[in-house]
Structure formats: C-alpha cells, structure tokens
Amino acid sequence: MSHYLPQTDNPVGSDVLLIDTRASVSALLTCAEQRFQAAKNLLRCLAHINTYSSDPHDLSAVCEASSLLLQQGCDVLGVLVLREM
C-alpha cells in the first residue's frame, strides 16, 4: 500500500487530498468520525428546512457537502480495512 492514497472525491487528474496510510489507527478513526458527525449535522439541518421558504441552492449545497464528507469518511475507513488485509 502506498504511503499516501488519494481520496475518491479529488478532481480528475489532481490528487490534492491524500490520506496518510501510516497514520495511527486513533487518528484515522478520529478523522472519519469527525466527517461522519459533520455530515449527520448537515443532514439534520436538511430535515428541518422548510421547502417553501428556502433557496433551492441551499438544498443542493447541503447535499453536496454531506456527500463529500461521507465519501471522505468512507475513504479513511477504507485505509483501515486495507491495513487488515
């Protein structure tokens, strides 16, 4: 396994966001948890948005941010899975 793995949501042809595969298990779990908690909080806000009074772009922005955070969390957890193999 490479020392640094690109995250799934990097723009095509640009590995800007990388995961340190040698980071401690604790650091990787903390990173993933932070992203999952942030996505959960965004989705909770989404549940309380009034569709009649909100800007349609708000819905799109919350969904996009949640998707990015969830993908990053999954990518970090994926490093832990690869370590176990």
PyMOL commands that set and color helices and strands:
alter all, ss='L'
color gray80, all
select helices_A, chain A and resi 25-47+56-84
alter helices_A, ss='H'
color red, helices_A
select strands_A, chain A and resi 4-6+18-20
alter strands_A, ss='S'
color yellow, strands_A
deselect
rebuild
show_as cartoon
